[in-house]
Amino acid sequence: MRIKAEGDFERAKELVNTYALKIDPSLRDEVIERCKMMKYPDSVAFVVPELILVKDGEGTIIDVEISCPMDLGAQQLKWAGKE
């Protein structure tokens, strides 16, 4: 989180090169085969709920309401600025 917050490109690059690029192909292939046997989906998508702050007259947060006012397509378009 610190790397992202500070925009530390070099540390981010080091992190990816250390942990994200070096995989064991045989382990990857085993996972893929197990997922195929289970008929596990290739991708998963879900609607992220919106959190609505409820404030009192003085502006103090007193509660949080959870809302799912749209479907996945509408939410993705909203996030892309194309609503």
Rosetta blueprint (number, residue, H / E / L):
1 M L
2 R H
3 I H
4 K H
5 A H
6 E H
7 G L
8 D L
9 F H
10 E H
11 R H
12 A H
13 K H
14 E H
15 L H
16 V H
17 N H
18 T H
19 Y H
20 A L
21 L L
22 K L
23 I L
24 D L
25 P H
26 S H
27 L H
28 R H
29 D H
30 E H
31 V H
32 I H
33 E H
34 R H
35 C H
36 K H
37 M H
38 M H
39 K L
40 Y L
41 P L
42 D L
43 S L
44 V L
45 A L
46 F L
47 V L
48 V L
49 P L
50 E E
51 L E
52 I E
53 L E
54 V E
55 K E
56 D L
57 G L
58 E L
59 G L
60 T L
61 I E
62 I E
63 D E
64 V E
65 E E
66 I E
67 S E
68 C L
69 P L
70 M L
71 D L
72 L H
73 G H
74 A H
75 Q H
76 Q H
77 L H
78 K H
79 W H
80 A L
81 G L
82 K L
83 E L
